[in-house]
Structure formats: structure tokens, C-alpha cells
Amino acid sequence: MAADEDTLNLSELENDKSGSIDMRAPQNAKELEAVYEIPVQVSAVLGKATMQVSQLLKLGRGAVVELDRKVGEAIDIYVNNRLVARGEVVVVDDRLGVTMTEIVKAERSP
């Protein structure tokens, strides 16, 4: 399978007059305008922890939950609950942000 086959081109969703799917790649930004306003959920996951409900109920103000990541390790960036990239936490005008350092190639199911 070629690398290009793992990417779904948005133009594949456009039907031509014969009813078949148009397989050509978008030629310019104008052809992508239909998807610009589609909302997506972006999540940056610093790390994960597993604990029993009894442990969770004992947590109070100031409690520390140890995550499965080390300081400086990349965080996971999800779009619509799908891992798409890894990155680093940054500060932008007193707010937290994320900079992408690596795009994660999606694996297809057989």
C-alpha cells in the first residue's frame, strides 16, 4: 500500500454527474471551503493514570495524581478522539497552548 493511499482526500467525497466518486486531489484551497466550518474537538493529553474509585474519592484539594509521562516527554494530541499528533506544551500570552512536533500516521484496520 502506497503512502498516499492512507490519506482520504476530501475530493473523494464529491460525486460527479455519473454518480461515481471523484478521486482527484483538491487543486486549490477554494475546493476545500466546504469543510472549513466543520467543528472538530481537539484534546491535548498530558498523561494518564489508573486508579480505583475508592482512591479517586479520597482525593482532595492539593492532591497529586501521578501520570504515566515524564517531564519533557511529548503529549498526545487528539482530533475527534483520534490520535493525530504529538507535541509540547507552550505558554502564549498567559495561556497554555500546544505546539505540534510530530504528526502520527493513522493505521488502517485490515
Residue pairs with C-beta under 8 A, 6 or more apart in sequence:
6 105
6 106
6 108
9 23
9 24
9 25
9 26
10 26
10 31
10 32
10 34
10 35
11 22
11 23
11 24
11 25
11 26
11 31
12 21
12 22
12 23
13 21
14 21
14 22
15 21
15 22
16 22
26 32
40 79
40 80
41 78
41 79
41 80
41 81
42 77
42 78
42 79
43 77
43 78
43 81
44 75
44 76
44 77
44 78
44 87
44 89
44 98
45 75
45 76
45 77
45 78
46 67
46 69
46 75
46 89
47 67
47 68
47 69
47 75
48 67
48 68
49 65
49 66
49 67
49 68
51 65
59 65
69 75
74 86
74 87
74 88
74 101
74 102
75 86
75 87
75 88
75 89
75 98
76 83
76 85
76 86
77 83
77 84
77 85
77 86
77 87
77 98
77 100
78 84
82 106
83 104
84 103
84 104
84 106
85 100
85 101
85 102
85 103
85 104
86 100
86 101
86 102
86 104
87 98
87 99
87 100
87 101
87 102
88 98
88 99
88 101
89 96
89 97
89 98
90 96
90 97
90 98
90 99
91 97
